[in-house]
Amino acid sequence: MVDDLRSKGSLCNCISVCDVSGSMTGTPMEVCIALGVLTSELSEEPWAGKVITFSERPELQLINGNTLREKMRFVQRMDWDMNTNFQAVFDQILRTAVEARLAPEKMIRTVFVYSDMEFDQASGCEGAAVVGHRL
């Protein structure tokens, strides 16, 4: 599946924000981790193999592990917080892109957020909205 999606160029410029808090048990946790690992496998440098933690101070994490099981375990054990600062997620993405001197076509196009929790205000703009779907 990964090779098929990679050959089609699917999801090559995306990143996942993964909520692995205690409330994300069972199917929501499994889906969050699976999709986070999948998008990390399909992403290109400097995003390859990475996800962002669900936190007030989000971090870009390189997923450690050689096997799928090890990678899934790593993501499940990442630090988490009760909410996420969405603006800080975008600041982290921009900081990484600037440090890597990333060409515009390699910039993140989609940020997936897998969570059952709350988002901090992402923008000071009137009418800004967060669109999502509960797992």
Summary of the structure (lengths in Angstrom):
residues: 135
radius of gyration: 14.4
end to end distance: 21.8
largest distance: 45.1
contacts: 384
relative contact order: 0.22
helix: 36%
strand: 16%
